[in-house]
Amino acid sequence: MRVCVIGTGYVGLVTGVCMAEIGHNVICVDKDEQKIKMLFNGKSPIYENGLEELIKSNVTNKNLVFSTELAGAIRSQEIIFICVGTPPLPNGKPDLTALDEVSRLIGSYINGYKVIVNKSTVPIGTANRVKKIIKENLNGEGKGYSFDIVSNPEFLKEGEAVYDAFFPERIVIGSENPKAVEVMKKLYEPLIRQDFSYAVNNINRKSDIPIIITDSTSSELIKYASNAFLATKISFINEVANICERVEANVLDVTYGMGLDSRIGTKFMRAGIGWGGSCFPKDVRALAFTAEEYGASANILNSVILVNNYQRYKVIQKAMDMIGIIEDKIVAVLGIAFKPNTDDTREAPSITVINKLLELGAEVRAYDPIVKSCPKEMDPKATITKDVYEAVKNANLIVLVTEWPEFLNLDFGRIKSLMKMPNIIDGRNMLNKSKLQELGFNYKGIGI
Ligand code: NAD
């Protein structure tokens, strides 16, 4: 089938590559010329394991094309995916500027029956909003053409996006029109059959991927409610971790004991410095905003956000407990990305922690295996180092913020000898506490 993907960010690029790999003819469009230039040269503008290889092979197979020219792509393709960003406005409402702009353009370029698929995470009622804008912008010969809107939210996890795209746990299709649903089912058929070569060669391929067919409003809510629930699980266990610290219990044992109950499970029950990224913060805020807008309550959602904000500052409190006044102390921060295996730093906990440490007068040296420059929200006074050992030289404290697997294999004997004071806050409870204590570290985790 002929597919156009608008927006080649984390969602659009992975979606486009996945659609090409399962046999469709895909044009990925972005207005960012730099991104398209990189993609032309076979380079991925984002870091996702395995993505670059798939881009190259599908471009070679001529299933995948990149372009900045939207008009031609809309005219030639039958299914149009909208994958543009919906970042939060200061009041928590998602900014739909890019989505509105794209809808206007789609309207003005339509030249036949098209299925317009919204993959961006959007507030309730956006399917109708897109429909209205497209209708208003149909012009000239376009007025005789028809189109349908589908809500098809994306559930990929950054860092595992390629795997998630090929082996999703569910596909949600929200539409008021059975014709559009049939088009979507046909589009996803190879994914359901799992008979494309990438799946056949993968021992972890899935069988029985469920397709949920629903109305567009329920589909939009499935996405928000899923992310809000995952964020709730993390905030919940962080609150339990804080209780553990007061009563001298161990949150790792508590979580394990709880998680063996299959109704609870252990996933997303890791106590730590809290959630961040481009999705959870904005989606929880947006759902709370929607609740209030429609006269429903958002008590849990608002608490989930509060607990998460508190968790980041709790690390600063722990730092003060360990090294006293922060001013003029050297703090090494391990991890900048909001989670491992991605270069995404949007709303990363590292930014809050580093900015606060700098505000309190510390010298901050940060290291991340992938992020090699200061994110724009981070105070540029932070120094980004080339490795961990450079970051910890003469440091009074290490704060581990992102659980990159390589941090498990660090030479902590060498690290201790380089530091001024062997203090460590393990914001992800990933290191071996007793081993570090044996080495002479003063170790603090979260709830342990
Ligand atoms: P992103 O910022 O990485 O990418 C968005 C892309 O859209 C950018 O490359 C931008 O240049 C492009 N764009 C904006 N306006 C455009 C226009 N008029 N024409 C062409 N291109 C345009 O965003 P993302 O992380 O891929 O997220 C996209 C959407 O998917 C958001 O709503 C997000 O909430 C949702 N989502 C994200 C994830 C994730 O893990 N990142 C997961 C699920 C859902």
Residues whose N, C-alpha, C, O or C-beta is under 5 A from the ligand:
A	BS01	NAD	I6 G7 T8 G9 Y10 V11 G12 V29 D30 K31 D32 C83 V84 G85 T86 A98 E101 V102 K119 S120 T121 E154 F155 L156 E158 S278
